Amino acid sequence: MKLNSNLILRQIGREYMIVNPFSDTIDMAQVYSMNDTAAWLWEHLEDKEFTADEMASLLCDEYEVDMETARKDANELCRQWLESGLAME
């Protein structure tokens, strides 16, 4: 899987948002907000091919979380990113 290279992560105040800088109009339906952990993952996965297991390993390396929980969370985040077009297989 790979992140959609047309999208970029922006920090606005304390919030993180994914936007399409190539869009001529601002469509709030196409703006995605992320929590700190998801934004951290996005930054570490940009321009790379990755799997949910690799994402889980990153989570375990950075946070105090067991691999089973990290895998569950990574699989769910991958599913959400694929469904919303933030990532592609």
C-alpha positions, -999 to +999 in steps of 0.1 A: +000+000+000+011+036-006-002+069+005-020+090-022+009+113-034-016+140-045-025+147-008-005+164+018-006+167+056-011+202+070-010+212+106-034+240+114-030+250+150-032+218+170-051+200+143-038+178+114-056+177+081-051+160+048-058+182+018-054+182-019-032+212-029-040+207-066-077+213-062-090+246-076-117+248-049-119+242-012-142+213-007-146+206+030-160+172+021-125+163+009-106+174+040-097+147+064-087+154+100-062+132+118-052+127+154-015+131+165-007+094+161-023+091+126-004+123+115+028+108+129+023+076+109+015+096+078+048+115+081+067+083+085+050+065+056+051+093+030+067+082-003+070+046+009+054+013+002+041-002+034+020-029+050-003-029+080+024-050+098+050-024+091+027+003+104+021-018+135+059-021+140+063+017+138+036+021+165+053-004+188+086+013+183+072+047+192+045+040+217+040+017+246+016-007+228+017-044+223+019-059+188-016-074+189-032-040+197-009-022+172-019-047+144-056-042+151-053-004+150-030-005+119-054-027+100-083-004+109-064+027+099-053+010+066-090+001+059-101+037+065-073+052+044-080+028+015-118+034+016-114+072+017-088+073-011-060+085+012-040+054+003-039+029-026-029-007-030 
